[in-house]
Amino acid sequence: MGTDPCDYREVPSLFASYLRVYEPLAAFDRERQLYWRRYVKEGRAVAPLEGPGMQRTAVIEALGASWTRLPDLPDEAYVLEHGDALLICPWNLRVRVAEAALTARDGVPAVIADAFVPPALAGLAQSVVDDWRSGARVLERGLPRLHEQVSTWGVPLRWFAFVDLADRELSVRPGRRVLRYRTDIGKARRRAQRAHTILDRSLGEVPITQAVAETSRWLDEFHDRSVVELDYGGLVSLLSDEQLEADDSPALISYGLTAVAEGRGDDATKVYEELVERWRAIQLLERCN
C-alpha cells in the first residue's frame, strides 16, 4: 500500500469491519415488532457510521461497574429501508459485555483476574457467550440472535465469499467515506454453500472450511427476507480513495474458489497471496497502535 503503517498511530482506534444481518419485522415477536416500530418512529435509529463508537462507549461504561452482574443495556439497532420493508439489525450488547468480561481475565494472574471479574460472574459471562455461539441453543431456547459479527484490523477473507462485486456501495465524500456490500440473504447462503462445498471437496475439514461452515450456519438462523451487509467500517480511514475504488476482493475470492474447484492450484495460490498482501499493511497497523 506504500505507506508507513505507523503514520496512522494518531487515528482513533475503531478499526473494525462488520458482517451484519438486517431482519424484517416479521422475524420478531409481536412485542419486539411494536418496540422497533416505535423506535424508528421516534427517530432513535443509529447510523452505521456512528454505531461502533456508541457501542464501544456503552461497553466501556458497563465495564466501569463493579462487575457484580452483567448489566442490562438499552436495546439499540441499525435500521435499513429495503424496498417497502423495514429491516432491523439489533445490537444486543449483552454478549459484547460478556466477551469483554472474559477478555479482561485473559493473560492475567488468577488473583488479579478474580478481583476484576469474580469467578461467578465469569461463569455467567461464559454461559452468555456460549449461548450466542451455539446456533442450536439459539433456536431451541428462543434466545435473541447475534445480528453482527466484528473483526478488528481487517476483513476475514471468508466474508468476501458471501457477497459479490456488484453488491458494492461506495462513497468517498469527506465525512461520508463508506465501503460496504449488501445482498439478499438467499444469495449469501448460496454463495456460502458453494464456498463450503468447494473447500470441503478440495481441502477437507481444514480451519477455513470449518469457518465458512460456521458462518453458513449463522446465516441459516435468520429470516428468508433478510439482507446481509459486509461493512468496512473504520477500516476506510486507513485506505485511500483509490484503494477503496479499486477494491475487488469479492471477485478475487470468487475467482480463487473457481480455481480451487478446477484444480488450478497455482491460480488459487496467486489470488490468496494477493489478498493477504493487500491486507498486510492494515494488519501491521495493529502493532503500531
Backbone bond lengths (Angstrom), bond angles and torsions (degrees), N, CA, C in turn:
res aa  C-N    CA-C-N  psi(-1)  N-CA   C-N-CA  omega(-1)  CA-C   N-CA-C  phi
1 M - - - 1.456 - - 1.529 112.24 -
2 G 1.352 116.12 -10.95 1.434 120.10 168.47 1.511 116.07 78.95
3 T 1.336 119.24 13.17 1.457 121.83 -178.59 1.512 109.44 -127.30
4 D 1.339 115.81 141.68 1.456 120.00 176.45 1.524 108.44 -63.31
5 P 1.329 118.72 117.47 1.465 120.44 -176.90 1.520 112.86 -53.96
6 C 1.314 118.19 -37.17 1.463 119.80 -174.22 1.516 112.58 -74.13
7 D 1.350 118.96 -6.73 1.461 120.84 175.00 1.523 111.10 -63.35
8 Y 1.370 117.10 -17.61 1.461 120.28 -176.06 1.525 112.50 -95.94
9 R 1.300 118.08 10.48 1.465 119.11 -171.21 1.522 112.97 -64.76
10 E 1.343 118.70 -17.84 1.449 121.00 -179.20 1.531 113.16 -89.01
11 V 1.331 117.30 -5.42 1.457 120.70 -178.14 1.523 110.01 -77.46
12 P 1.352 119.35 141.75 1.463 121.04 178.19 1.516 111.69 -52.46
13 S 1.341 116.63 155.13 1.462 121.65 -164.32 1.533 115.27 -97.15
14 L 1.357 119.12 23.34 1.459 120.21 177.60 1.521 109.86 -88.93
15 F 1.322 116.09 54.82 1.459 120.98 -176.21 1.525 109.43 -90.46
16 A 1.313 116.17 85.51 1.463 121.07 -176.53 1.517 109.56 -143.53
17 S 1.330 115.09 155.10 1.463 122.28 171.64 1.525 107.87 -112.09
18 Y 1.330 115.09 163.28 1.460 119.87 -171.76 1.524 110.94 -138.62
19 L 1.324 115.37 137.45 1.456 121.97 170.39 1.523 106.40 -113.54
20 R 1.336 115.98 113.85 1.465 120.56 -173.02 1.517 110.93 -120.91
21 V 1.333 113.83 154.89 1.466 120.88 171.04 1.527 108.02 -124.54
22 Y 1.326 114.47 125.74 1.471 121.69 174.79 1.531 107.44 -101.59
23 E 1.338 116.82 124.75 1.462 121.02 -178.34 1.527 111.17 -107.65
24 P 1.341 117.41 148.38 1.464 120.06 174.28 1.517 110.46 -69.30
25 L 1.328 115.89 160.23 1.459 119.83 -178.98 1.521 111.84 -58.56
26 A 1.336 117.23 -28.32 1.468 120.75 -179.51 1.519 112.19 -61.75
27 A 1.332 118.01 -17.43 1.464 120.99 -179.44 1.523 112.26 -77.48
28 F 1.342 117.18 -12.80 1.459 121.27 -175.58 1.525 110.51 -106.92
29 D 1.334 116.11 157.11 1.457 118.74 176.86 1.535 109.43 -70.48
30 R 1.323 115.97 171.58 1.470 120.50 -172.16 1.530 111.55 -60.05
31 E 1.315 116.28 -41.63 1.461 119.82 -178.99 1.524 111.02 -61.21
32 R 1.342 115.40 -44.23 1.470 119.72 179.78 1.532 110.75 -68.13
33 Q 1.327 117.78 -36.71 1.457 120.31 177.90 1.522 110.79 -59.98
34 L 1.327 115.70 -46.05 1.461 119.79 179.15 1.528 110.77 -62.57
35 Y 1.348 115.47 -40.89 1.468 119.70 179.73 1.519 110.36 -61.67
36 W 1.343 117.69 -47.91 1.462 120.09 -175.65 1.521 111.59 -70.47
37 R 1.338 117.79 -33.99 1.473 118.86 175.25 1.523 110.71 -62.37
38 R 1.314 116.50 -44.03 1.466 120.96 179.13 1.535 110.51 -66.22
39 Y 1.322 115.57 -39.32 1.466 122.54 179.64 1.532 110.01 -59.10
40 V 1.333 116.97 -45.23 1.461 120.82 -179.75 1.524 110.63 -71.16
41 K 1.327 116.79 -43.07 1.459 121.11 -178.80 1.528 111.22 -59.95
42 E 1.321 116.86 -35.70 1.458 121.42 -179.48 1.529 112.83 -80.74
43 G 1.337 116.57 0.50 1.453 120.07 177.42 1.515 114.31 71.59
44 R 1.321 117.18 29.52 1.467 120.86 -175.83 1.526 112.97 -92.86
45 A 1.330 117.88 -6.53 1.465 120.50 -177.87 1.525 110.59 -58.96
46 V 1.330 116.00 142.37 1.462 122.58 -175.39 1.528 109.45 -101.89
47 A 1.326 116.29 135.32 1.457 120.95 177.68 1.529 110.02 -74.94
48 P 1.346 118.15 142.32 1.468 120.26 179.58 1.519 113.93 -56.06
49 L 1.335 118.01 -28.67 1.459 119.94 178.47 1.525 111.72 -68.53
50 E 1.329 117.43 -29.00 1.459 121.93 -177.52 1.519 112.69 -96.39
51 G 1.338 116.30 -24.34 1.459 120.54 -171.81 1.514 115.84 -59.16
52 P 1.347 119.93 -48.02 1.465 119.08 -177.44 1.524 113.64 -56.38
53 G 1.337 117.16 -40.48 1.454 119.61 178.49 1.515 111.90 -66.22
54 M 1.338 116.80 -39.84 1.458 120.62 178.48 1.525 110.88 -66.72
55 Q 1.342 116.67 -39.58 1.458 119.61 177.65 1.525 110.62 -62.82
56 R 1.312 115.95 -44.85 1.472 120.34 -178.52 1.523 110.72 -61.44
57 T 1.348 116.40 -42.59 1.467 120.43 178.55 1.523 110.64 -62.47
58 A 1.342 116.43 -43.23 1.464 120.16 -179.04 1.524 111.16 -62.14
59 V 1.344 117.22 -42.21 1.460 120.73 -179.69 1.521 110.71 -67.54
60 I 1.340 117.15 -42.43 1.467 120.63 179.86 1.522 110.52 -62.98
61 E 1.325 116.66 -42.01 1.464 119.72 178.34 1.521 111.06 -64.50
62 A 1.332 116.30 -37.79 1.462 119.44 177.02 1.519 110.74 -65.71
63 L 1.332 117.02 -37.46 1.459 120.75 178.46 1.515 111.50 -66.88
64 G 1.333 116.37 -22.40 1.454 119.28 180.00 1.517 112.74 -74.28
65 A 1.315 117.13 -10.01 1.461 120.23 177.03 1.519 109.62 -71.12
66 S 1.320 116.01 176.53 1.468 120.23 -175.67 1.521 112.08 -82.62
67 W 1.317 117.98 4.91 1.455 122.05 178.46 1.538 113.21 58.07
68 T 1.326 114.81 40.86 1.468 117.91 173.47 1.527 110.17 -87.32
69 R 1.338 116.41 -15.94 1.459 120.83 179.53 1.522 107.90 -161.29
70 L 1.312 116.20 167.67 1.457 120.04 171.09 1.523 107.75 -82.88
71 P 1.320 117.97 121.70 1.468 119.75 -173.77 1.516 112.32 -70.68
72 D 1.328 115.43 152.83 1.460 121.59 172.62 1.524 107.50 -88.81
73 L 1.327 116.12 120.35 1.457 121.06 -177.56 1.523 109.78 -105.56
74 P 1.323 118.03 150.80 1.471 120.13 -178.91 1.515 111.43 -63.67
75 D 1.326 116.09 148.37 1.459 121.71 178.71 1.524 109.58 -77.11
76 E 1.317 115.60 119.88 1.459 122.11 176.15 1.525 107.79 -125.97
77 A 1.334 116.42 165.41 1.464 119.22 -177.94 1.518 110.94 -162.07
78 Y 1.325 114.41 157.79 1.455 121.38 163.84 1.523 106.80 -89.21
79 V 1.325 116.62 146.45 1.459 121.26 -177.98 1.529 108.51 -126.49
80 L 1.315 115.99 137.81 1.458 121.90 -178.88 1.522 109.06 -132.01
81 E 1.328 116.74 128.31 1.458 121.65 172.25 1.524 107.66 -91.54
82 H 1.315 115.81 117.22 1.475 121.96 -175.31 1.512 107.80 -123.51
83 G 1.342 116.01 100.12 1.452 118.81 -172.84 1.521 109.09 66.61
84 D 1.324 115.60 -125.46 1.467 120.28 177.34 1.524 111.89 -94.20
85 A 1.333 117.26 0.31 1.459 120.49 -174.14 1.528 111.57 -98.00
86 L 1.308 114.04 149.42 1.464 121.94 174.06 1.527 107.06 -104.59
87 L 1.329 117.34 120.02 1.454 121.90 -176.43 1.527 110.06 -112.77
88 I 1.335 115.23 142.97 1.460 122.09 -173.27 1.523 110.58 -122.71
89 C 1.327 115.84 134.45 1.466 122.21 173.54 1.528 107.69 -121.31
90 P 1.349 117.92 87.61 1.466 120.88 -177.79 1.532 111.79 -64.47
91 W 1.324 116.00 147.96 1.465 120.80 178.42 1.525 111.31 -78.69
92 N 1.333 115.64 -50.01 1.466 120.80 -175.84 1.521 112.06 49.26
93 L 1.324 115.25 71.19 1.454 121.72 -172.00 1.524 114.10 -74.48
94 R 1.318 117.63 -6.29 1.469 119.32 -178.57 1.527 111.25 -56.92
95 V 1.327 116.22 -40.81 1.464 118.80 -179.77 1.520 110.92 -69.17
96 R 1.348 118.20 -33.84 1.461 120.59 178.14 1.524 110.87 -63.47
97 V 1.325 115.26 -41.84 1.461 119.30 179.35 1.525 110.12 -66.82
98 A 1.336 116.34 -39.87 1.466 119.48 177.83 1.525 110.86 -62.02
99 E 1.335 116.44 -42.96 1.462 120.02 177.60 1.522 110.76 -62.81
100 A 1.336 116.91 -39.71 1.461 120.54 179.01 1.524 111.21 -64.30
101 A 1.332 116.02 -37.07 1.465 119.64 178.50 1.524 110.57 -63.01
102 L 1.329 116.86 -42.37 1.459 120.29 179.89 1.525 111.13 -70.50
103 T 1.327 116.58 -38.37 1.461 120.50 178.49 1.515 110.88 -62.87
104 A 1.337 116.59 -35.12 1.460 120.54 -179.51 1.524 112.27 -63.57
105 R 1.327 116.88 -21.17 1.461 121.25 179.73 1.524 112.75 -92.51
106 D 1.331 116.85 -16.40 1.457 120.35 -175.65 1.530 111.66 -65.72
107 G 1.327 115.93 131.52 1.457 120.98 174.36 1.514 114.78 69.69
108 V 1.320 116.59 14.38 1.467 121.18 -178.55 1.528 108.95 -113.82
109 P 1.336 118.79 137.78 1.471 119.98 176.25 1.521 111.52 -51.86
110 A 1.329 116.15 145.38 1.461 121.44 -172.71 1.519 113.10 -54.26
111 V 1.325 116.45 -41.82 1.470 119.61 -177.43 1.525 110.74 -61.72
112 I 1.334 116.15 -43.66 1.461 119.92 -179.95 1.523 110.35 -70.51
113 A 1.339 115.92 -41.62 1.463 119.79 179.71 1.525 111.11 -59.94
114 D 1.327 116.72 -42.04 1.464 120.65 -179.68 1.521 111.65 -65.96
115 A 1.325 116.49 -29.64 1.464 120.03 179.23 1.530 110.66 -69.63
116 F 1.344 116.15 -37.42 1.464 120.20 179.68 1.519 111.54 -80.46
117 V 1.326 116.13 -47.23 1.461 121.56 -177.54 1.524 107.89 -132.40
118 P 1.329 118.56 98.79 1.473 121.81 -178.44 1.524 111.21 -56.21
119 P 1.333 116.89 149.90 1.474 120.84 -178.38 1.523 114.02 -52.90
120 A 1.326 117.36 -39.99 1.470 119.55 -179.18 1.526 110.71 -62.66
121 L 1.333 116.29 -41.17 1.451 120.48 179.07 1.527 110.57 -70.04
122 A 1.331 116.12 -37.91 1.464 120.11 177.67 1.524 110.30 -61.54
123 G 1.338 116.96 -38.99 1.455 120.47 177.66 1.516 111.89 -63.79
124 L 1.334 116.22 -40.99 1.464 120.09 177.48 1.524 110.69 -65.36
125 A 1.336 116.23 -42.40 1.460 120.47 178.91 1.526 110.89 -61.97
126 Q 1.333 116.55 -41.68 1.465 120.27 179.16 1.520 110.85 -63.45
127 S 1.321 116.10 -38.56 1.460 120.37 178.89 1.521 110.96 -63.90
128 V 1.332 116.43 -42.12 1.468 120.81 179.03 1.528 110.27 -62.09
129 V 1.335 116.16 -46.24 1.467 120.95 -179.06 1.524 110.43 -64.31
130 D 1.325 117.16 -43.51 1.467 120.66 179.80 1.521 111.12 -61.52
131 D 1.340 116.80 -39.80 1.453 120.35 178.57 1.534 111.17 -61.41
132 W 1.317 115.60 -42.03 1.457 119.38 -179.32 1.520 111.64 -67.07
133 R 1.315 116.58 -35.30 1.462 120.13 -175.34 1.526 112.75 -81.09
134 S 1.315 116.73 -10.78 1.460 120.11 -178.09 1.516 109.87 -103.37
135 G 1.326 116.48 105.28 1.453 119.74 178.88 1.514 112.62 -59.50
136 A 1.336 116.91 -36.49 1.462 120.51 -179.36 1.522 110.04 -63.44
137 R 1.345 116.11 -43.52 1.462 118.87 -179.89 1.525 111.07 -64.97
138 V 1.335 116.03 -38.48 1.455 119.23 179.35 1.515 110.67 -59.27
139 L 1.348 115.95 -45.70 1.451 119.48 -177.08 1.521 112.02 -72.57
140 E 1.339 117.25 -41.95 1.453 120.44 -175.27 1.525 112.19 -71.74
141 R 1.334 116.91 -36.72 1.458 120.36 -173.62 1.522 112.86 -100.93
142 G 1.332 116.67 1.22 1.458 119.41 176.95 1.513 113.45 68.87
143 L 1.331 117.71 23.97 1.456 119.97 179.45 1.525 110.20 -71.88
144 P 1.348 118.16 149.72 1.460 119.80 176.42 1.523 110.48 -59.37
145 R 1.303 116.08 144.90 1.457 120.54 179.50 1.524 110.53 -83.67
146 L 1.306 115.19 148.95 1.452 120.48 175.27 1.522 107.77 -83.62
147 H 1.316 117.03 111.61 1.452 122.16 -172.64 1.524 113.66 -89.26
148 E 1.318 117.79 -5.84 1.461 119.46 -174.82 1.521 110.43 -139.99
149 Q 1.336 115.72 129.56 1.457 121.74 171.15 1.527 108.07 -107.97
150 V 1.327 116.24 145.10 1.462 121.84 -174.27 1.519 109.30 -125.68
151 S 1.334 115.80 138.69 1.461 121.49 175.21 1.519 108.71 -134.21
152 T 1.321 117.80 124.64 1.459 121.48 -178.67 1.519 111.12 -89.23
153 W 1.335 114.55 146.78 1.464 122.90 174.01 1.528 113.77 58.35
154 G 1.313 117.28 37.42 1.450 119.72 175.41 1.517 111.41 153.77
155 V 1.328 114.95 178.06 1.454 122.61 175.17 1.522 107.69 -118.18
156 P 1.329 119.46 122.06 1.474 120.15 176.23 1.528 109.69 -55.30
157 L 1.306 117.47 130.12 1.462 120.33 -175.57 1.523 112.40 -58.43
158 R 1.332 117.19 -31.66 1.466 119.33 -178.34 1.531 111.37 -63.58
159 W 1.352 118.15 -28.56 1.459 119.96 -179.42 1.519 111.39 -61.09
160 F 1.319 117.01 -32.28 1.462 119.64 -178.75 1.526 112.24 -66.59
161 A 1.327 117.21 -19.08 1.466 120.50 179.62 1.519 111.84 -72.04
162 F 1.327 118.50 -15.57 1.458 121.67 -174.35 1.524 112.49 -94.92
163 V 1.338 117.54 -7.99 1.461 121.18 -178.25 1.526 109.44 -126.36
164 D 1.331 114.96 172.04 1.458 121.08 -179.48 1.525 108.36 -126.01
165 L 1.333 116.12 153.81 1.459 119.79 -179.90 1.526 111.47 -57.33
166 A 1.338 116.89 -31.25 1.466 121.16 179.33 1.527 112.23 -68.23
167 D 1.330 117.88 -14.23 1.465 122.18 -179.53 1.529 112.39 -84.28
168 R 1.320 116.90 -0.65 1.472 120.56 -171.00 1.522 112.35 -70.04
169 E 1.343 115.39 139.15 1.456 123.61 170.43 1.525 106.57 -125.65
170 L 1.334 116.14 120.44 1.464 121.23 -172.65 1.519 110.71 -129.40
171 S 1.335 115.28 135.64 1.455 122.14 171.23 1.522 107.91 -139.26
172 V 1.323 116.51 130.16 1.467 120.59 177.58 1.529 110.61 -116.80
173 R 1.332 116.38 19.06 1.462 119.46 177.25 1.523 109.95 -67.16
174 P 1.338 118.50 139.75 1.478 120.63 177.25 1.523 110.91 -55.25
175 G 1.330 115.38 131.89 1.456 120.83 -178.45 1.508 114.09 79.55
176 R 1.319 116.95 -2.91 1.468 120.85 -178.67 1.527 109.42 -143.73
177 R 1.324 115.83 42.60 1.460 120.23 -179.30 1.532 108.49 -83.33
178 V 1.310 115.42 117.42 1.466 121.38 -174.73 1.527 109.02 -140.88
179 L 1.322 115.88 137.39 1.464 121.63 167.11 1.517 107.29 -134.88
180 R 1.317 115.13 120.41 1.459 119.74 179.17 1.517 109.23 -150.32
181 Y 1.324 114.20 162.39 1.461 122.35 176.63 1.519 107.30 -125.46
182 R 1.340 116.86 129.67 1.456 121.26 178.24 1.519 109.69 -126.00
183 T 1.333 115.35 136.81 1.454 120.39 -178.72 1.521 110.57 -150.30
184 D 1.315 116.88 155.02 1.464 120.78 174.50 1.522 109.06 -63.62
185 I 1.327 116.44 144.63 1.458 120.18 -174.57 1.529 111.69 -64.73
186 G 1.342 117.85 -28.94 1.457 119.59 178.25 1.522 111.25 -61.43
187 K 1.334 116.66 -41.75 1.461 120.76 177.65 1.520 110.43 -66.77
188 A 1.326 116.39 -42.08 1.471 120.02 179.66 1.526 110.54 -61.33
189 R 1.328 117.07 -40.95 1.466 120.40 179.31 1.533 111.67 -64.85
190 R 1.330 116.56 -41.90 1.466 119.35 179.53 1.526 110.74 -64.87
191 R 1.315 116.52 -40.43 1.462 119.71 177.78 1.530 110.75 -65.54
192 A 1.322 115.86 -40.29 1.465 119.41 178.71 1.520 110.80 -63.26
193 Q 1.339 116.90 -41.75 1.466 120.63 179.13 1.516 111.06 -64.83
194 R 1.338 116.41 -40.47 1.468 120.07 177.58 1.523 110.20 -60.70
195 A 1.337 116.00 -47.75 1.467 119.91 -178.52 1.519 110.79 -61.01
196 H 1.336 116.96 -43.42 1.458 120.02 -178.31 1.528 111.24 -66.18
197 T 1.323 116.43 -42.22 1.467 119.98 -179.63 1.525 110.93 -61.29
198 I 1.340 116.47 -45.27 1.467 120.42 -179.63 1.522 110.73 -63.98
199 L 1.316 117.00 -46.67 1.458 120.41 -177.26 1.529 111.52 -67.29
200 D 1.321 116.20 -40.01 1.462 119.75 -179.16 1.530 111.16 -65.10
201 R 1.322 116.49 -42.90 1.468 120.28 -179.77 1.526 111.93 -68.86
202 S 1.323 116.42 -36.63 1.463 120.15 -172.88 1.519 113.57 -92.29
203 L 1.333 117.00 -35.12 1.465 120.51 -173.85 1.519 113.57 -116.19
204 G 1.332 116.81 -19.98 1.459 119.22 -176.71 1.514 111.66 82.01
205 E 1.323 115.85 -163.53 1.469 121.88 -174.79 1.534 111.45 -82.16
206 V 1.308 116.28 60.88 1.465 121.79 174.57 1.528 108.06 -86.93
207 P 1.348 118.07 167.57 1.470 120.14 -176.44 1.525 114.92 -53.50
208 I 1.345 118.69 -40.26 1.464 119.21 -178.40 1.518 110.73 -66.72
209 T 1.322 117.83 -37.48 1.464 121.05 177.55 1.523 110.12 -64.01
210 Q 1.322 116.50 -44.31 1.461 120.79 179.38 1.522 111.71 -64.79
211 A 1.354 116.97 -37.76 1.462 120.55 -179.67 1.525 111.25 -66.54
212 V 1.334 116.53 -40.85 1.464 120.00 177.12 1.525 110.31 -64.57
213 A 1.327 116.92 -41.21 1.470 120.63 179.11 1.532 110.80 -63.23
214 E 1.327 116.62 -40.31 1.465 120.34 -179.80 1.526 110.95 -64.03
215 T 1.327 116.91 -43.98 1.457 119.73 179.16 1.520 110.84 -68.11
216 S 1.332 116.98 -35.40 1.457 120.82 176.97 1.530 110.81 -61.87
217 R 1.327 116.70 -41.19 1.475 120.16 177.03 1.519 110.52 -64.63
218 W 1.308 116.16 -37.27 1.475 120.62 178.03 1.527 110.17 -61.50
219 L 1.317 117.84 -44.04 1.462 121.11 179.32 1.522 111.42 -62.61
220 D 1.322 116.93 -31.31 1.466 120.79 -178.77 1.521 112.75 -68.04
221 E 1.342 117.31 -14.73 1.467 120.37 -178.32 1.520 112.85 -74.57
222 F 1.341 118.21 -14.47 1.454 120.49 -167.53 1.525 113.03 -104.35
223 H 1.310 114.00 165.39 1.464 122.61 -178.86 1.532 110.40 -61.17
224 D 1.330 115.47 146.22 1.463 120.25 -175.68 1.528 113.59 -67.88
225 R 1.326 117.95 -14.21 1.465 120.08 178.67 1.534 111.62 -104.96
226 S 1.314 115.30 24.42 1.461 120.09 178.85 1.525 111.19 -79.29
227 V 1.319 114.80 167.55 1.466 122.67 175.70 1.523 108.57 -122.77
228 V 1.323 116.36 135.84 1.464 122.76 178.33 1.523 108.67 -102.33
229 E 1.328 115.02 137.13 1.465 121.14 -178.70 1.517 110.61 -129.61
230 L 1.329 116.44 127.11 1.458 122.47 170.09 1.524 106.30 -106.26
231 D 1.328 116.10 112.69 1.465 122.64 -173.32 1.529 109.14 -114.86
232 Y 1.329 116.84 125.76 1.459 120.83 178.74 1.531 112.35 -71.06
233 G 1.331 117.02 -12.52 1.456 120.62 174.25 1.523 112.95 50.56
234 G 1.344 115.99 -133.95 1.459 121.37 -177.29 1.508 114.56 -69.49
235 L 1.324 118.37 -9.61 1.460 120.36 179.24 1.522 111.89 -64.55
236 V 1.348 117.48 -22.43 1.466 118.88 179.65 1.521 111.48 -63.62
237 S 1.348 116.75 -21.77 1.460 120.04 178.02 1.525 111.80 -67.99
238 L 1.315 116.51 -19.63 1.454 121.77 -175.87 1.524 112.76 -102.03
239 L 1.325 116.52 1.62 1.461 121.21 -177.51 1.525 109.62 -121.77
240 S 1.314 116.69 140.83 1.462 121.11 177.87 1.524 110.25 -74.33
241 D 1.326 116.39 165.57 1.461 120.04 176.63 1.527 110.32 -57.92
242 E 1.329 115.70 -40.54 1.463 119.77 -179.48 1.524 111.68 -63.06
243 Q 1.324 116.77 -40.17 1.467 120.24 179.34 1.523 111.12 -67.01
244 L 1.328 116.83 -39.71 1.459 119.81 178.39 1.520 110.76 -65.38
245 E 1.325 116.85 -43.85 1.463 120.90 -178.72 1.526 111.84 -66.30
246 A 1.330 116.37 -30.84 1.469 120.05 -177.59 1.523 113.19 -88.30
247 D 1.319 117.31 -4.92 1.464 119.65 -175.12 1.528 111.04 -60.92
248 D 1.319 115.95 124.52 1.467 121.48 177.84 1.520 110.47 -135.62
249 S 1.332 116.22 32.08 1.465 120.86 -175.22 1.524 113.39 -56.30
250 P 1.349 120.65 -43.11 1.473 118.73 178.44 1.525 112.91 -60.29
251 A 1.355 116.21 -38.85 1.456 119.36 179.47 1.528 111.31 -66.56
252 L 1.335 116.69 -38.42 1.460 120.43 178.41 1.520 110.90 -64.54
253 I 1.330 116.70 -43.33 1.464 120.29 178.66 1.522 110.52 -61.91
254 S 1.333 117.29 -43.95 1.461 120.64 179.26 1.524 111.00 -61.15
255 Y 1.333 115.82 -43.66 1.463 120.07 178.24 1.528 110.56 -63.87
256 G 1.335 116.05 -41.85 1.462 119.78 179.84 1.513 112.07 -62.93
257 L 1.331 117.49 -39.77 1.462 121.01 178.36 1.532 110.83 -65.22
258 T 1.330 115.69 -40.60 1.461 119.11 177.12 1.528 110.75 -62.14
259 A 1.333 115.88 -40.75 1.469 119.89 178.61 1.525 110.96 -62.99
260 V 1.332 116.70 -40.99 1.466 120.36 177.79 1.525 109.96 -62.55
261 A 1.343 116.91 -44.79 1.465 121.07 -178.36 1.521 111.71 -62.99
262 E 1.322 116.40 -32.52 1.460 120.87 -177.56 1.523 112.89 -92.84
263 G 1.315 116.35 4.94 1.454 119.96 177.44 1.514 114.72 75.85
264 R 1.325 117.59 18.35 1.463 121.50 178.71 1.527 108.81 -92.71
265 G 1.310 114.91 75.30 1.448 120.97 -174.59 1.517 114.16 -60.05
266 D 1.332 117.57 -38.51 1.465 120.53 -179.08 1.526 111.07 -63.50
267 D 1.336 116.86 -42.43 1.465 120.39 179.42 1.529 110.65 -65.29
268 A 1.328 115.79 -41.85 1.465 119.74 179.12 1.526 110.70 -63.16
269 T 1.328 116.69 -40.17 1.460 120.90 179.21 1.522 111.12 -64.47
270 K 1.327 117.26 -40.63 1.465 120.79 179.31 1.523 111.22 -62.25
271 V 1.321 116.19 -42.18 1.465 120.34 178.88 1.519 110.26 -62.95
272 Y 1.329 116.14 -46.32 1.465 120.73 -179.54 1.527 110.33 -60.47
273 E 1.316 117.22 -45.58 1.462 120.59 -178.86 1.522 111.78 -64.80
274 E 1.339 116.70 -36.77 1.461 119.95 178.31 1.525 111.21 -64.49
275 L 1.331 116.17 -42.93 1.461 119.85 179.74 1.527 111.55 -67.27
276 V 1.330 116.93 -41.84 1.460 120.55 178.67 1.525 110.05 -61.38
277 E 1.323 117.56 -44.31 1.460 121.55 -179.94 1.525 110.96 -65.23
278 R 1.328 116.43 -37.66 1.465 121.40 -179.61 1.522 111.10 -60.38
279 W 1.334 115.59 -38.56 1.463 119.00 -175.63 1.523 113.22 -97.35
280 R 1.324 117.61 -3.58 1.455 120.42 -176.89 1.543 112.19 -61.42
281 A 1.335 116.33 -42.56 1.456 119.74 -178.12 1.528 111.07 -62.54
282 I 1.329 117.14 -37.67 1.457 120.49 177.58 1.524 110.26 -64.71
283 Q 1.319 116.49 -45.21 1.463 120.12 -178.46 1.523 111.58 -65.65
284 L 1.342 117.55 -31.83 1.465 120.42 177.66 1.523 112.19 -66.57
285 L 1.343 116.50 -24.43 1.453 119.61 179.00 1.515 112.32 -61.43
286 E 1.336 116.87 -29.87 1.457 120.62 -179.06 1.522 111.12 -59.71
287 R 1.330 116.37 -35.28 1.467 119.88 -179.94 1.510 111.53 -69.53
288 C 1.338 116.82 -25.74 1.459 120.64 -177.65 1.519 111.39 -88.05
289 N 1.338 116.74 -14.09 1.458 119.52 -172.78 1.520 111.59 -80.50
